[in-house]
Amino acid sequence: MAEPNRRLRDECSKADILINQGPTAPLPSGIPTYTVEIFNVCASGCNISGIHITCGWFSSATLVNPKEFKRLSYNDCLVNDGQPLTYGGAVTFKYATKFLYPLSVSGVVYS
């Protein structure tokens, strides 16, 4: 008989998307730059797609590849063009602005 309060870890959640970001060398103009790494760390090996990030009015003084990270609207950015991020996979990009944007996962789709 299964224990009612016990849940097996057989699926992924938005907590399985890890976001690391930190400062890197500034642009020659002095504008600070930041490197962002977004990882799929799901222990059950799920591919995770449709990764949406809360991102405010995210913008950058340098081009960020929109297939990697794109602001759709206020506080809604899409990772990897909505395509699956495989287990252990990562998306990395840099942006340049006067301040670090707080980024957190707002929603995902599992496959």
C-alpha positions in Angstrom: 0.0 0.0 0.0 1.3 3.4 -1.0 2.0 6.0 1.7 -0.3 8.9 1.1 2.2 11.7 2.0 5.0 10.2 0.0 5.6 11.4 -3.5 8.0 9.8 -5.8 10.3 12.1 -7.8 9.0 11.1 -11.3 8.5 14.4 -12.9 10.1 17.8 -13.2 9.0 21.1 -12.0 10.0 24.7 -12.6 12.3 24.3 -9.6 14.4 22.1 -11.9 15.4 25.1 -13.9 18.5 26.8 -12.4 19.4 30.3 -13.2 22.9 31.7 -12.5 24.0 35.2 -13.4 26.8 37.4 -12.5 28.9 40.3 -13.7 31.5 40.1 -16.4 33.9 42.6 -18.0 32.1 45.9 -18.9 31.8 47.2 -22.4 34.4 49.7 -23.6 31.9 52.4 -22.9 31.8 51.3 -19.3 28.3 49.7 -19.4 28.3 46.7 -17.1 27.7 43.3 -18.6 26.3 40.1 -17.1 26.5 36.5 -18.1 23.3 34.3 -17.6 23.3 30.5 -17.5 20.0 28.7 -17.5 20.2 24.9 -16.7 17.8 22.0 -16.8 18.8 20.0 -13.6 15.7 17.7 -13.5 16.9 14.5 -11.7 14.4 12.3 -13.6 15.9 13.4 -16.9 12.9 15.3 -18.3 13.2 17.7 -21.2 11.7 21.0 -20.3 10.3 23.4 -22.8 8.2 26.6 -22.8 10.5 28.1 -20.2 9.1 31.5 -19.2 11.1 33.8 -16.9 10.0 36.8 -14.9 12.3 39.6 -16.3 10.7 43.0 -15.8 11.4 45.3 -18.8 14.5 43.3 -19.8 16.6 45.0 -22.4 20.3 45.1 -23.3 22.7 47.6 -24.9 24.1 44.6 -26.8 22.1 42.1 -28.9 20.9 39.0 -27.2 20.1 36.2 -29.6 16.2 36.1 -29.5 16.4 32.3 -30.0 18.2 32.1 -26.7 16.3 34.7 -24.6 13.5 37.0 -25.7 11.2 39.4 -23.9 7.7 38.8 -25.0 6.0 41.4 -22.7 6.6 43.0 -19.4 7.9 40.4 -16.9 7.7 37.6 -19.5 10.8 36.3 -21.3 11.1 33.1 -23.2 14.1 30.8 -23.1 15.5 28.8 -26.0 12.7 30.0 -28.4 10.3 27.8 -26.3 12.1 24.6 -27.5 13.0 21.8 -25.1 16.0 22.2 -22.9 17.3 18.7 -22.5 18.4 17.3 -19.1 21.8 18.7 -18.3 21.4 21.2 -21.1 22.0 24.9 -20.7 21.4 28.2 -22.5 24.0 30.9 -21.9 23.9 34.6 -23.0 25.3 38.0 -22.0 23.5 41.2 -21.7 24.7 44.8 -21.0 22.8 47.3 -18.9 23.4 49.5 -15.9 21.9 47.0 -13.5 21.4 43.3 -13.0 17.9 42.1 -13.8 16.4 39.8 -11.2 15.4 36.6 -13.2 13.2 33.8 -12.0 11.2 30.9 -13.6 7.5 31.7 -13.9 6.4 28.7 -15.9 7.5 25.6 -17.9 6.2 22.6 -19.9 7.5 19.1 -19.4 8.1 16.4 -22.0 
